[in-house]
Amino acid sequence: MEELFKSVAGFIALGVEASAGLVIAYGACEAVYGAARCAVTGRSKPGQRKEVWLQFGVWLLLGLEFELAADIIRTAISPTWTDIGQLAAIGVIRTFLNYFLEKDLEKYEPRAVETDRAVATQLAA
């Protein structure tokens, strides 16, 4: 019975990892499109590149959360001490990545909102 649960958890983890890959790939495609649009137009509105970076960061955060969830699912059923150690190391690394990426996003997000307001005010005038 334990092997059945491990097998099912493995398939679920694989599905979650595939979802993470799709989320990150979508974010990367969106970022490439946004960067190309900035490069082609030549004159981008203030903060447009930063907005592309912010959006990509959000997709990366979501993808990292999915990856961590997949690792937890994979290790949930009768883990060995080696599995627990690997999960702890992976969890710490991904948590640090999430923390610093989220901190960067929070740092720059208010500026993007202020830039959007300034542009909206200019357009309204």
N, CA and C of each residue as an Amber inpcrd file, in Angstrom:
protein
   375
   0.8210000  -1.1930000   0.0000000   0.0000000   0.0000000   0.0000000
   0.8740000   1.2690000   0.0000000   1.9660000   1.2000000   0.7530000
   2.8740000   2.3410000   0.8220000   3.4720000   2.6560000  -0.5520000
   3.7780000   1.6300000  -1.2870000   4.3350000   1.8270000  -2.6320000
   3.3180000   2.4960000  -3.5560000   2.0470000   2.1490000  -3.3910000
   0.9980000   2.7790000  -4.1840000   0.9250000   4.2730000  -3.8720000
   0.9610000   4.6100000  -2.5770000   0.9270000   6.0150000  -2.1920000
   2.1500000   6.7680000  -2.7250000   3.3110000   6.1300000  -2.6420000
   4.5310000   6.7620000  -3.1700000   4.4100000   6.9910000  -4.6750000
   3.8550000   6.0190000  -5.3680000   3.6890000   6.1460000  -6.8090000
   2.7250000   7.2800000  -7.1590000   1.5920000   7.3440000  -6.4460000
   0.6080000   8.4030000  -6.6840000   1.2180000   9.7570000  -6.3550000
   1.9390000   9.8480000  -5.2200000   2.5870000  11.1060000  -4.8410000
   3.6220000  11.5120000  -5.8890000   4.3190000  10.5300000  -6.4430000
   5.2990000  10.8240000  -7.4960000   4.6460000  11.4200000  -8.7310000
   3.4960000  10.8710000  -9.1300000   2.7670000  11.4010000 -10.2880000
   2.2260000  12.8000000 -10.0240000   1.7060000  12.9980000  -8.7980000
   1.2070000  14.3300000  -8.4460000   2.3480000  15.3370000  -8.4440000
   3.4800000  14.9530000  -7.8520000   4.6460000  15.8390000  -7.8200000
   5.1200000  16.1600000  -9.2320000   5.1030000  15.1670000 -10.1000000
   5.4960000  15.3930000 -11.4880000   4.5600000  16.3910000 -12.1620000
   3.2630000  16.2550000 -11.8950000   2.2950000  17.2040000 -12.4520000
   2.5090000  18.6180000 -11.9380000   2.8040000  18.7380000 -10.6480000
   3.0560000  20.0570000 -10.0660000   4.3450000  20.6530000 -10.6410000
   5.3770000  19.8200000 -10.8170000   6.6220000  20.3020000 -11.4260000
   6.3950000  20.7350000 -12.8730000   5.5940000  19.9860000 -13.5980000
   5.2770000  20.3670000 -14.9780000   4.5300000  21.6940000 -14.9970000
   3.6190000  21.8740000 -14.0510000   2.9030000  23.1440000 -13.9510000
   3.8670000  24.2860000 -13.6630000   4.8280000  24.0400000 -12.7880000
   5.8310000  25.0610000 -12.4740000   6.6330000  25.4220000 -13.7230000
   7.0000000  24.4200000 -14.4830000   7.7280000  24.6780000 -15.7230000
   6.9130000  25.5110000 -16.6940000   5.6300000  25.1980000 -16.8040000
   4.7570000  25.9680000 -17.6960000   4.5890000  27.4070000 -17.2160000
   4.4480000  27.5830000 -15.9000000   4.2990000  28.9310000 -15.3400000
   5.5450000  29.7610000 -15.6270000   6.7190000  29.1830000 -15.3750000
   7.9690000  29.9090000 -15.6090000   8.1770000  30.1680000 -17.0980000
   7.8550000  29.1870000 -17.9260000   7.9970000  29.3690000 -19.3760000
   7.0640000  30.4700000 -19.8810000   5.8350000  30.4940000 -19.3870000
   4.9030000  31.5490000 -19.7800000   5.4350000  32.9160000 -19.3630000
   5.9220000  33.0010000 -18.1250000   6.4890000  34.2630000 -17.6440000
   7.6790000  34.7020000 -18.4710000   8.5190000  33.7490000 -18.8560000
   9.6820000  34.0770000 -19.6750000   9.2550000  34.5690000 -21.0570000
   8.2680000  33.9050000 -21.6510000   7.7680000  34.3520000 -22.9630000
   7.1710000  35.7530000 -22.8730000   6.4160000  35.9940000 -21.8090000
   5.8300000  37.3150000 -21.6070000   6.9270000  38.3740000 -21.4330000
   7.9820000  38.0300000 -20.7030000   9.0870000  38.9650000 -20.4800000
   9.8580000  39.2320000 -21.7760000  10.0820000  38.1910000 -22.5600000
  10.7800000  38.3740000 -23.8340000   9.9510000  39.2550000 -24.7610000
   8.6560000  39.0150000 -24.7950000   7.7680000  39.8390000 -25.6200000
   7.8060000  41.2980000 -25.1560000   7.7130000  41.5160000 -23.8430000
   7.7470000  42.8760000 -23.3110000   9.0710000  43.5700000 -23.5840000
  10.1800000  42.8410000 -23.4250000  11.4930000  43.4170000 -23.6910000
  11.6610000  43.7270000 -25.1780000  11.1760000  42.8330000 -26.0180000
  11.2690000  43.0690000 -27.4680000  10.4230000  44.2760000 -27.8650000
   9.2580000  44.4020000 -27.2630000   8.3920000  45.5400000 -27.5500000
   9.0780000  46.8460000 -27.1480000   9.7730000  46.8440000 -26.0150000
  10.5180000  48.0300000 -25.5750000  11.6440000  48.3440000 -26.5560000
  12.3370000  47.3070000 -27.0160000  13.4710000  47.5060000 -27.9160000
  13.0210000  47.9690000 -29.2930000  11.9180000  47.4290000 -29.7860000
  11.4520000  47.7580000 -31.1390000  10.9010000  49.1750000 -31.2040000
  10.1400000  49.5640000 -30.1860000   9.5480000  50.8990000 -30.2240000
  10.5970000  51.9820000 -30.0550000  11.7060000  51.6430000 -29.4100000
  12.7770000  52.6230000 -29.2580000  12.5120000  53.6250000 -28.1490000
  11.2990000  54.0920000 -28.0350000  10.9720000  55.0150000 -26.9580000
   9.9300000  54.3390000 -26.0760000  10.3910000  53.8280000 -25.0010000
   9.4570000  53.1830000 -24.0900000   9.0160000  54.1920000 -23.0390000
   7.8150000  54.0240000 -22.5590000   7.3450000  54.9270000 -21.5180000
   8.1600000  54.6710000 -20.2530000   8.2410000  55.6550000 -19.3810000
   9.0570000  55.5030000 -18.1740000   8.5960000  54.3090000 -17.3430000
   9.5380000  53.4900000 -16.9500000   9.2360000  52.3490000 -16.1090000
   8.7400000  51.1160000 -16.8380000   8.7170000  51.1400000 -18.1590000
   8.1800000  49.9910000 -18.9000000   9.0650000  48.7570000 -18.7360000
  10.3820000  48.9440000 -18.8000000  11.2740000  47.7970000 -18.6210000
  11.1860000  47.2570000 -17.2030000  11.0610000  48.1520000 -16.2450000
  10.9310000  47.7220000 -14.8530000   9.6380000  46.9350000 -14.6600000
   8.5850000  47.3470000 -15.3420000   7.3080000  46.6350000 -15.2670000
   7.4510000  45.2230000 -15.8360000   8.2040000  45.0740000 -16.9290000
   8.4510000  43.7480000 -17.5110000   9.1860000  42.8840000 -16.4950000
  10.1920000  43.4760000 -15.8470000  10.9690000  42.7470000 -14.8430000
  10.0930000  42.3450000 -13.6670000   9.2350000  43.2470000 -13.2080000
   8.3430000  42.9440000 -12.0940000   7.4080000  41.7850000 -12.4240000
   6.8250000  41.8310000 -13.6130000   5.9150000  40.7540000 -14.0180000
   6.6420000  39.4180000 -14.0870000   7.8500000  39.4260000 -14.6360000
   8.6200000  38.1910000 -14.7210000   8.9650000  37.6770000 -13.3270000
   9.2950000  38.5860000 -12.4220000   9.5840000  38.1910000 -11.0460000
   8.4050000  37.5220000 -10.3730000   7.2170000  38.0300000 -10.6440000
   6.0030000  37.4270000 -10.0750000   5.8270000  35.9990000 -10.5930000
   6.0370000  35.7990000 -11.8940000   5.9180000  34.4480000 -12.4550000
   6.9820000  33.5160000 -11.8790000   8.2110000  34.0410000 -11.6820000
   9.2620000  33.2200000 -11.0830000   8.9050000  32.8110000  -9.6580000
   8.3760000  33.7520000  -8.8900000   7.9610000  33.4240000  -7.5240000
   6.9210000  32.3130000  -7.5150000   5.9500000  32.4330000  -8.3850000
   4.9090000  31.4110000  -8.4520000   5.4980000  30.0570000  -8.8460000
   6.3960000  30.0520000  -9.8270000   7.0400000  28.8090000 -10.2470000
   7.8550000  28.1810000  -9.1300000   8.5840000  29.0010000  -8.3570000
   9.3660000  28.4760000  -7.2410000   8.4650000  27.8710000  -6.1630000
   7.3400000  28.4800000  -5.9250000   6.3930000  27.9300000  -4.9480000
   5.8700000  26.5690000  -5.4090000   5.5850000  26.4460000  -6.6890000
   5.1290000  25.1580000  -7.2300000   6.2260000  24.1040000  -7.0840000
   7.4660000  24.4830000  -7.3700000   8.5740000  23.5320000  -7.2530000
   8.7490000  23.0540000  -5.8140000   8.6500000  23.9710000  -4.8690000
   8.7660000  23.5910000  -3.4640000   7.6180000  22.6620000  -3.0670000
   6.4210000  22.9490000  -3.5550000   5.2720000  22.0840000  -3.2740000
   5.5060000  20.6780000  -3.8220000   6.0680000  20.5850000  -5.0090000
   6.3440000  19.2740000  -5.5950000   7.3570000  18.4980000  -4.7460000
   8.3710000  19.1920000  -4.2430000   9.3540000  18.5200000  -3.3890000
   8.7250000  18.0340000  -2.0940000   7.8420000  18.8300000  -1.5290000
   7.1670000  18.4280000  -0.2940000   6.2760000  17.2160000  -0.5470000
   5.5420000  17.2190000  -1.6420000   4.6750000  16.0820000  -1.9750000
   5.5060000  14.8140000  -2.1530000   6.6130000  14.9400000  -2.8430000
   7.4510000  13.7840000  -3.1280000   8.0250000  13.1850000  -1.8400000
   8.2910000  14.0340000  -0.8550000   8.9140000  13.5780000   0.3750000
   7.9000000  13.2360000   1.4640000   6.6400000  13.5010000   1.2460000
   5.6230000  13.3770000   2.2940000   5.3940000  11.9520000   2.7750000
   5.5330000  10.9800000   1.9360000   5.1930000   9.6010000   2.3150000
   6.4590000   8.8450000   2.7050000   6.5350000   8.4860000   3.9710000
   7.6340000   7.7240000   4.5800000   9.0160000   8.1540000   4.0820000
   9.3950000   9.3720000   4.4250000  10.7040000   9.8480000   3.9820000
  11.8430000   9.2380000   4.8040000  12.9870000   9.1170000   4.1790000
  14.1900000   8.7160000   4.9000000  14.8680000   9.9850000   5.4070000
  15.8570000   9.8250000   6.2660000  16.5770000  11.0010000   6.7640000
  17.3020000  11.7120000   5.6340000  17.7440000  10.9720000   4.6520000
  18.3850000  11.5870000   3.4860000  17.3730000  12.4460000   2.7280000
  16.1570000  11.9210000   2.5480000  15.1030000  12.6870000   1.8760000
  14.7820000  13.9650000   2.6360000  14.6950000  13.8450000   3.9610000
  14.3850000  15.0120000   4.7910000  15.5070000  16.0540000   4.6870000
  16.7440000  15.5950000   4.7160000  17.8820000  16.5160000   4.5910000
  17.8940000  17.2200000   3.2480000  17.6310000  16.4700000   2.1840000
  17.5840000  17.0790000   0.8590000  16.4430000  18.0730000   0.7500000
  15.2800000  17.7240000   1.2900000  14.1370000  18.6330000   1.2630000
  14.4450000  19.9000000   2.0620000  15.0900000  19.7380000   3.2070000
  15.4440000  20.9070000   4.0180000  16.3960000  21.8260000   3.2560000
  17.4040000  21.2470000   2.6090000  18.3530000  22.0600000   1.8480000
  17.6570000  22.7700000   0.6900000  16.8450000  22.0340000  -0.0370000
  16.1130000  22.6220000  -1.1660000  15.1510000  23.6970000  -0.6580000
  14.4670000  23.3990000   0.4400000  13.5250000  24.3640000   1.0130000
  14.2150000  25.6500000   1.4360000  15.3730000  25.5270000   2.0650000
  16.1120000  26.7210000   2.5030000  16.5610000  27.5430000   1.2990000
  17.1130000  26.8860000   0.2940000  17.5830000  27.6020000  -0.8990000
  16.4200000  28.3140000  -1.5900000  15.3230000  27.6080000  -1.7940000
  14.1810000  28.2130000  -2.4880000  13.5160000  29.2920000  -1.6410000
  13.5180000  29.1140000  -0.3320000  12.9560000  30.1420000   0.5390000
  13.7900000  31.4160000   0.4690000  15.1100000  31.2850000   0.4750000
  15.9670000  32.4660000   0.3190000  15.7420000  33.1310000  -1.0340000
  15.6530000  32.3330000  -2.0860000  15.3800000  32.9010000  -3.4040000
  14.0540000  33.6530000  -3.4110000  13.0260000  33.0230000  -2.8630000
  11.7180000  33.6780000  -2.7900000  11.7820000  34.9570000  -1.9810000
  12.4450000  34.9000000  -0.8310000  12.5030000  36.0590000   0.0550000
  13.1540000  37.2480000  -0.6400000  14.3220000  37.0260000  -1.2270000
  15.0380000  38.1430000  -1.8400000  14.3620000  38.6360000  -3.1160000
  13.7860000  37.7300000  -3.8780000  13.0650000  38.1500000  -5.0720000
  11.8270000  38.9460000  -4.6890000  11.1100000  38.4760000  -3.6870000
   9.9170000  39.2020000  -3.2410000  10.2890000  40.5620000  -2.6600000
  11.4050000  40.6150000  -1.9520000  11.8800000  41.8850000  -1.3940000
  12.1970000  42.8720000  -2.5240000  12.8440000  42.3920000  -3.5800000
  13.1270000  43.2480000  -4.7410000  11.8420000  43.7210000  -5.3980000
  10.8830000  42.8140000  -5.5290000   9.6170000  43.1870000  -6.1550000
   8.8930000  44.2500000  -5.3320000   8.8810000  44.0910000  -4.0170000
   8.2310000  45.0790000  -3.1600000   8.9500000  46.4130000  -3.2150000
  10.2560000  46.3700000  -3.3510000  11.0590000  47.6000000  -3.4030000
  10.7330000  48.4200000  -4.6400000  10.5540000  47.7550000  -5.7590000
  10.3490000  48.4630000  -7.0200000   8.8920000  48.6420000  -7.4040000
   7.9990000  47.8970000  -6.8020000   6.5950000  47.9810000  -7.1840000
   5.9860000  49.3590000  -6.9440000   6.2430000  50.0090000  -5.8030000
   5.6430000  51.3460000  -5.6220000   6.0890000  52.3400000  -6.6850000
   7.3170000  52.2440000  -7.1400000   7.7910000  53.1410000  -8.1910000
   7.0290000  52.9170000  -9.4810000   6.7410000  51.6580000  -9.7790000
   5.9880000  51.3580000 -11.0000000   4.5750000  51.9140000 -10.8960000
   3.9770000  51.8290000  -9.7160000   2.6310000  52.3600000  -9.5180000
   2.6540000  53.8800000  -9.6480000   3.6860000  54.5250000  -9.0650000
   3.8080000  55.9800000  -9.1730000   4.0080000  56.4010000 -10.6210000
   4.8060000  55.6410000 -11.3720000   5.0470000  55.9460000 -12.7770000
   3.7440000  55.8300000 -13.5650000   2.9660000  54.7880000 -13.2990000
   1.6830000  54.6290000 -13.9830000   0.7450000  55.7920000 -13.6740000
   0.7400000  56.2300000 -12.4280000  -0.1100000  57.3660000 -12.0600000
   0.3440000  58.6320000 -12.7770000   1.6470000  58.8450000 -12.8530000
   2.1770000  60.0330000 -13.5260000   1.8120000  60.0180000 -15.0060000
   1.9320000  58.8560000 -15.6310000   1.5870000  58.7290000 -17.0510000
   0.0940000  58.9720000 -17.2380000  -0.7300000  58.4110000 -16.3590000
  -2.1800000  58.6110000 -16.4520000  -2.5440000  60.0850000 -16.2710000
  -1.8540000  60.7550000 -15.3540000  -2.0970000  62.1730000 -15.1310000
  -1.7200000  63.0020000 -16.3650000  -0.5830000  62.6300000 -16.9850000
  -0.1480000  63.3390000 -18.2010000  -1.1430000  63.1230000 -19.3340000
  -1.6550000  61.9120000 -19.4670000  -2.5970000  61.6270000 -20.5270000
  -3.9270000  62.3480000 -20.2900000  -4.3290000  62.4850000 -19.0420000
  -5.5800000  63.1450000 -18.7150000  -5.5010000  64.6630000 -18.9480000
  -4.2950000  65.2040000 -18.8460000  -4.1340000  66.6620000 -18.9800000
  -4.2230000  67.1410000 -20.4060000
